[in-house]
Amino acid sequence: MKLESLRDLYVEQLKDLYNAEQQLIKALPKMAKAASSEELKAAFEDHLGQTRQHAQRIETIFEQMGEKAKGKKCKAMEGLVEEGGEVIKEDMDDGIKDAALIAAAQRVEHYEIAGYGCVRAYATRLGEDDAATLLSQTLQEEKAADEALNDIAEELNFEVPQESVQSEKRTVKSSRGRTKRAA
């Protein structure tokens, strides 16, 4: 489809975000199950409820435009979800896995923040005030989710076993063949 106007781009981006939210509705329960931290599990579960609301808001926007809500395959989210799935399958200590899950989830949040920031700006420019309000609400929730994950990550870093931190220091050979520790 050729995009010929800001409205076309706006609709296309909404379809992308709608599909992204649908993918997350399937992925978040798996991430919650893989998390060992109760706080992280709760954050994923809470965000699942918000994600369902985000999808419903997009459905409302499509209804207001007289269109049926449908997604356009969001390849970026597909890749981000796939990366999160790889983290889930990895064999690692609980604290490390939680930290890796947070990193994967924050990448998702940053993608969504960028997407919702754009569509909100488009809605405002197009005079779609009700849609802009709904999109602003979602944008604020995505930012809050990102901040919550950041807070959990800061707490988890103190819970990672010291031997895990020490094992990350690697041994490197110098140019003269001697072994030295690198930080």
C-alpha positions, 0 to 999 in steps of 0.5 A: 500500500502506498502511503500518500498522506499523514493519515495513511501513515497514522493508520499504518502505524496504528496497525503495526502497534495493534499487532505488536500489542497482540504479540505481547499479550502472548509473550508476557505470560511466558516472561512472567513464568520465567522470572524468579523474582516475585516483583518482576513476575508481578510487573509482567503480569500487571503489564499484561493487563495494561497491554490488553487495555492498550490493544482495546484503546487502539480498537476504540480508535479504529472504531472512531475512524469507522474502520475495523481494528486489524494489525499489520505484522510488526516485524520489529516486535516479532524480533524483540519477542523472539529475543525474549524467547531466547532468554527464557530458554537460556540456562542461567542463574535466576538473578542473571535470567531476571536481569536478561528478561528485564533487558529484553522487556525494556527493549520492547518498552522503548520500541513502544514508547517510540511508536506511541509517541509518533502516533500520538503526534500524528493524531494531534496533527490530524485533529483526532483529539480523542485518539490523541488522549487515548494514545497519550494515556498508553504512552504514559503507561509504557513509560511507567512500565519502563521506569518500573523495570529499571527500578527492579533492575537496579534492585536485582543487580545487588542480588546477583551472586558475587561469584557471578560478577567475579566470573565475568572478569576474563583472563587475557593474554598480553602481547608477551604471552603473559596472562593478566586479568582484565576488568 
